[in-house]
Amino acid sequence: MSVVVVKLGSSIVVDESGDARLDVLGEVCDQLGQLYASGRQPVIVTSGAIARGMGVRGIPIRPRAIDELQAASAVGQGKLYRVYDELLGARGVPTAQVLLTFFDMSARTHYLNARQTLRRLLDWRVVPVINENDTTTTDEISFGDNDFLAAQVAILLGAQLLILLTDAEGVFTADPHLDERAELLAEVSDFEQLAGTSIGHSASPIGSGGMRSKVVAAEMATAAAIPTVIASGLTPGTVVAAVTGERVGTRFEAREGRYSSFKLWLRYAKPTRGRVLVDAGAACALREGGTSLLPVGIVDVAGDFDAGDAVEIAHDGATFAKGICNYSAEELRQVRGLKSAAVRELLPRASEEAVHRDYFVLI
């Protein structure tokens, strides 16, 4: 089954007053209905619950306090899902509401359970309408207008395509509102070509994202061999055009050298709890030799983490990798710089590897 993940940003889901943009959502749902009828399986990732709640409560500017954000989400979430359910239901498309948190993506067992549930819905030909569970999340573990969440869902399901709908036509060489010479980038095959462009963090008064978070989401998805399109959700026909390969918005081609699903999860979803500094020899072996990290190559340990947590791996001040550590920070400080025989004497039950190569990824 051909899965297409379509993410709708707050700016196209609700208007400046916080009311649902029924004309825009209706047109998008028309296209999703077409995809569904053709045998494809659309998956919706939507923002807008907080913005919808703001509209209901008459709050003009997005709050900063976490309890206000959570309360606004609680007010708006059900109302937002009802719009999708009614619009898609009228087009013969059954839906299910799915609320996820960062923890669901970062904890491996929760991640696999989320995948199993979503796959079951797809087997039933039910369209998931996914949003972050803002009511229980915190400001430290949020997805940023759901761009990150959309990329993770696409990776989770091995999607054919990720489409990020926003109120801009795509990615420009500069902010088109500020620079009349800004040009739309029709295609990005190498993220290095964006190095000289001015991609902003700014978001609307009701949203939390910005173009940079969408580019990062595209980078994540394309690393999993999933092409990504950033385009305007305000332009009729955008979704179908993107799926059928027409030139629309900015298209990011899938990259070669695909990572396994586990290493993509490790690279993008698993939060780090500390930092391990390694010597030049260990850095070279990890970068070029595909080896495991042994305690002998570790020169310093920063942070407070447990065995099983992810850590950054750095050399000469620069982080170059990430991995699941077999030691706690306290244990690693005891054995750093020691050869394996000395490690076994000090910690007889400890693993020989501080980070095994199977649980390690370059970044």
N, C-alpha and C positions, 0 to 999 in steps of 0.2 A: 504494500500500500504506500502511495506517495504522500508523505507528510509535508505540509507547508505551514510553517509557524509564522503567524502574522501578529505583530505587536503594534498596538495603537497607543500613542502618547496622549498625555492629558490634554494637550492643546487641541487635539482633534476629537476627543471624546466629549469634552464639555466646553461651553463658551466662557467668556470672561465673567459672566454672572453665576457660573457654576451649574447651569442647566445643561442637560444632555443635548448634544448636537444631533438631533434626530435625523436631519437631512443627510448629514455626513455619515452617520452610523448606518442609516438605511441603505445608502449607496454601497458602503463597504460590505454590508451583509448581503446585498444582492450579488456581489462578486463572490463572496464566500459560498453562497448557495449554488452558484454556477460551478465552482470548484468541486463542491460536495456532489453535485449531480453528475459530474464527469468521472467520478470514482476516486478523486483525490480526497485526502483527509486534512482539512484545515484545522489548525489549533490556534486559538486566540490567546494572546497575552495582553492584558489591558491595564492601563493606568487609569486614574481618574476617580478612584473611590474617595480619596481625601478631598479632591477638588469638588466632587459632587456634594459631599458632606458640608464643605465650606459654603456652597451655594444654598443648601437647605437652611443652614444656620445664619446666613447673611454675613459671613466672614470674608472681607475683601482681599486680604493678603495671606498667603500661605503661612500658617503658624510655625514657630521654631520650637516651642516647648513640646517634648515628646508626648505628654499626656493629651495635649490639644490635638496633635496629629492623629493619635490613636482614636480619640473620641470622634474626630471628623470622619475618619475612615469607618468607624462603627456606624455612623449615621448614613454614610453614602454607599457602602459596599452592596447591601441588599438591593437598594434602588438602582444601582448601576447594573448589576447582574440581571435584574428583571427586564431592563431595556434590551439587552442582548437576547435573553430567552424569548421575549415576545417577538422581536424582529426576525430572529432566525427561525423560530417556531412557525411564523407565518409563511416562511419559505420552505417548510417541510424539513427543517434541520433540527434534530434534537440536540440539547446542550446539557452540560453538567458544570456546576461551579466547583473550582478547585482553588483553594487558598494555600500558598506555600510560604515558608519563611526561609531565611538564609540558613538556618540550622538544618532544614530539610535537604538543602543542597550540600552543606559542608560535612554532615555526618554520613559516612558511607552507607550504613544500613538504611537510614532514612532516604538517601538518594536512590538506592536500589528499589525501595518500597514505592517511592513516588513514580519511578519508571514503570514498575509493574502495574500500578493503578492506572496510569495514563494509557499504557498499552492495552489494558482491558477495555477502557472506554473506547479506544480506537477500534478494537475488535468488534465492539457493539455498534460501531458507526455513530457514536455520540461525539459531538464536538466539545472538547474541554474549553471552558472560559476561565483562564488562569489569572490570578492577581496575587500580589504579595499580601500576606496576612498582616497588614499594618497595625491591626488592633493589638497584636501581641509582640511585634518586633520592637527593636530599640534603635536609636540613632546610630549605634555602633555597627549594627548588622542589617543594613538596608541595601536594597538593590539599585537605588538611584534611578527613579522613574521607570523601573522594570526593564531597562535595556539589558543589564546583566542577566536578569532572570530569563528573558526571552532567549538569549544566547545559550544559557544552560539548558533550557527546555529543548531547544533545537538539537543540542549535542546529546541530551538524554535520549531523544527519540530517533536520532540518526536522520534528521529531516533532509528533504530534498532541497529546501530553500528556506532562508530566513528573510522576512520582509519587515523592516522597521519603518512604520508610517509616522510622519511628523508633519509640522506645518511648513516645512521648507522643501524645496524641490529636490534637495540632495546635499551633497558636500561641495562647498565652493572653495576656491583658492583663498578667499577672504570673506569677511562678513558682507553680504550683498547689501545690507541696510546702511553700511558705513562706507563701502568702497564700490563705486560704480564700475570699476574695472574687474570686479570679482567674476570668475568664470566657474560654471558648473563642471565638476569632474564627472564625466560620463562613466569612467571605468577606472578602478584601482587594482592593479595586479601586484604591486609591491608597496607595502606600507611606508617604505622609505621615501616614496615620492610625496608623502604628506608632510615631510619634515619642515618644509619651508612655507607651509600654509598656515593660516591663522584660524584654527578650529577652536571655537570658544566653549567655555563652560556654562555660559549664561542660559537660563531657562526662563520660562514664562512665569508670571506671578502665581500661577496655579500649579505649575509642574516642579519637578526636582532634577530634571536631567540636563540636557544640552547636547550639542552635536558631538562633543568629545566622547561622552559616554556611549554614544551610538557607534562611533568609530572603534572604540575599544571592544564593544560587543561584536562588531564585524570581524575584528581581529581574532577574537575567541572562536567564533563560529567557523571562519575559514581555516583555522588551524585544525579543525575536525573535518575538513573537506566539504564544508557546507557553504555554498555561495550565498552572499548576502546582498540585499538591495535596501538602500536608504532612499526613501522617496516621499512625496507629498501624499498624505491621506485625503487632502482636500480636492485633488484632481480625480475626476471620475475615471474608472477603468484602470487605475494604477496597479491593483493587486493582480488582476488577470493578465495585464501586460507584462508584469514582472515574471509571472509563472510561465508564460508562453515565450519568454526570451526577448520580448521587444525592448528597445532602448528606453528606459525610464529611470529617472533619478540617478543615483550613483551605484554602480554594481561592483562588488568586491568578489573576485574570482576565488574559488577554492584553492588552497595551497597544497603543494606536494609535501611528502614526509608526514603523513597523518599519524597523530599520536593515538595510542589505545584510549578507550573510554576512561580507564582508570587514571591514566596519566593526565588526561584533559581535566578530569575532576580534581586531581591533585594540584595541577597547575593553576586552575582558575577558581575553584570552589572551596578548597580546603584552606581555612585561615591559618596563618603561621603564629606560633606562640613564642618564638625565640629566634636567635641568630647564632650560627656557628661559623667561626672564622678559621680558614684552613691555610696551610702553607702553599708555596708555589708548586711543589711536587704533587700534592693532593689535587690542587686546582687543575693542573694539566691532565692528570689521570682521569679526573671526573669529566672534564670537557671533551677529551679526545680518546680516552681509552675505554669508556663505558664500564668503569670499575665501580665497586662499592667504596663508601667512605669509611676508613678505619680510624680508630682513635689516635693512632700515631700521627696522622696528618692534621690533627686539630690543634690550633694554637690558642684559641680563646672561645668562651661560651658566654652569650648574653641572653638575659631573660630568665623566666621561671616557667619551665614546661615539664610535662610528664612524658614517659615513654608512650609512643603512639601518636604524639602531637607532631604537627608539621613545623619545620624550621627552615628559615632562609640559610643558604650557604654562601659565604662571601670570601673573597680574597682581595687584599690590598684595597679595602674600603668599598668594593663593588660587589653587589649581590649578583650571582650568576646562576643559581640553582635553588631548588626547593626539594625537600624530602621528608619522609616519615622517619622520625628518630627512634631508635631502639632503646635509648637511655633517657632518663630524666636529666634535667639540667644539672642537678646536684651530682649524679653519678658521672655525667660526662666531664664535669670539672675535675673529678677525682682521677680519671683515666686519660685525659687529653695528653697527647704527646707520647703515650706509652705504647710499646709494641704488644702484639697479641698475647704473648706468654705472660707478660707483666699484668696485663688486663685480667687474664684468667686467674692469676693469683689473688688479685685485689677483689675482683667480683666474679667468683667461680661460675655463677649461672648466667652471666651476661652474654649477649650475642657478640660474635667476633666483629660484626660490622656495626658501626654507629648508624649508618644509613645504607640499607641494601640497594643495589642498583635497580632492582625491580620496583622500588618505592622512591624513586628519584627522578627528577625531570629538570632539564635545563630551561632557564627562562631568559 
